[in-house]
Amino acid sequence: METIVIIKGDARVDQTVGDWRRRRPKYRLIRDLKPPAKPRFALEKPWTETSEADVWQYLDRPLPAGTVIETTCWPHESLFAINEAARRVLEFYRSSVKSRLTRTPWMDGELRLSTGLEGPGVPFVRPPAPAIPRVA
């Protein structure tokens, strides 16, 4: 299971861009968030929608607004990005079709923001036209 680490101390916005793919995203909670009713939800792909705005699918305990966290999970829509990695993840998450996302954007020690729909795609091959017999 992915982790959510509470950061204590300096929580200023990090303006460095550098190698953002290898940095863990850091966020500040804008509102109080609570975990989902069933812990198994944290093991699933991101929800496409939810009826509870204060529930974060990947949270394991309630957290108050203002808390600064570092996580490799997909973010909650209301989180505020503190570093470049978090800004990129939030932007990608908000604009993507949730059902196409992997369970986490963090793989092999870096961020991979992909829905699997990018790239050249599968070429379209037109089937041959059926032969029409000639009548003489």
Secondary structure, 3 states (H helix, E strand, C coil): CCCEEEECCCCCCCCCCCCHHHCCCEEECCCCEECCCCHHHHHCCCCCCCCCCCECCCCCCCECCCCEEEECCCCCCCCEECCHHHHHHHHHHHHCCHHHCCCCCEECCEECCCCCCCCCCCCCCCCCCCCCCCCC
